[in-house]
Amino acid sequence: MNSGKLHLAVAGASGRMGHMLIEAVSAADDCILAGALDIAASPAIHVDALSYLGQASGVLVTDDLMLGLAKSQVLLDFTRPEGTLAHLQVCRKLGVKAVIGTTGFDAAQKAEIAEIAKDIAIVMSPNMSVGVNVTFKLLEMAAKALNTGYDIEVIEAHHRHKIDAPSGTALKMGEVIAEALGRDLKECGVFERYGVTGPRDPSSIGFATIRGGDIVGDHTVMFAGTGERIEISHKASSREYYAKGSLMAARFLVDKPNGLFDMFDVLNLR
C-alpha cells in the first residue's frame, strides 16, 4: 500500500450512500479507493466503481469480501445489519478497521460488534454528519438544563425508501437525552400513539416518524414547557456531509489498534 494515502473500501457501492462515499474518497487528496463491495445480485458487480459517472477508478465492484478488502485499511459501511456483520467478520480476519453508519441493529448485534471491536478499531454512529453530532451535544446540554417541566418529543422525516423507523439518528437523540436525564430510553421511549392514550407521562420521550419523497433527513427535538417551547433541529439536504464525516472517522482510526468509538470521540465532544 502507498503509505501516503489512506486505502478505503466502500460497502453497498451501487447504493445512494455508496455512490456518495465513493465520490468523497475519490475527491480526497489523502485517500484512495481500494475496494468496492456489493451484493451478488447487483448489476454493478464487475463494473468500475465510478462508471456511473462515466469515469474510471480502476476498482471493480465485487461481492468477494476477501478480494474487496484485501488492499484496504478501513471499510466504510452504510448497508444493512446482516451485511455489516458479515463484512466485519472478514475485516476482523484481515485486520481492516471499519466505519459503520448502518442503522437498525438489535441489542445482540450491537454486542457482537462490541466483541469484534476488541480485535479491530471501529467507529460506529447512526449519523456521521458533523452537524448532527454537534446537535447531539446541544441536546445533551438542553436536557440537563430543562430537566423538569418540559415534555420531550423527537420528530424525524426521511425518504420513502428508508426501511427502519424511527431513524437511527432519532433513536440516538433519544438516548443522548435519556442518559442526560438519568433515564433508560427502553423504559421511557414512546414510539406509538393511537386511540385513547390518556395524559402524557411527563417522564416519557415521544417519537414521531414521517416517510415520504426524497427527504434526506430532518430531525427536530421539541422541549415543550408551559408558556414556551424550545426546538433544536438539524435538516440535511445532501448526503455529502455524511460522507465527509465518514472520512474524518476513517482518519481518526489510523492510529487506533482496536476499540469501539463514535463521532463524539472523532470530534472530541466528550
Helices and strands as residue ranges (DSSP letters): E 6-10, H 16-27, E 31-37, G 51-53, E 61-62, H 65-69, E 74-77, H 81-94, E 97-100, H 107-116, E 121-124, H 130-145, E 151-158, H 168-180, H 185-188, E 189-190, E 205-211, E 217-224, E 229-236, H 240-253, E 259-261, H 263-266
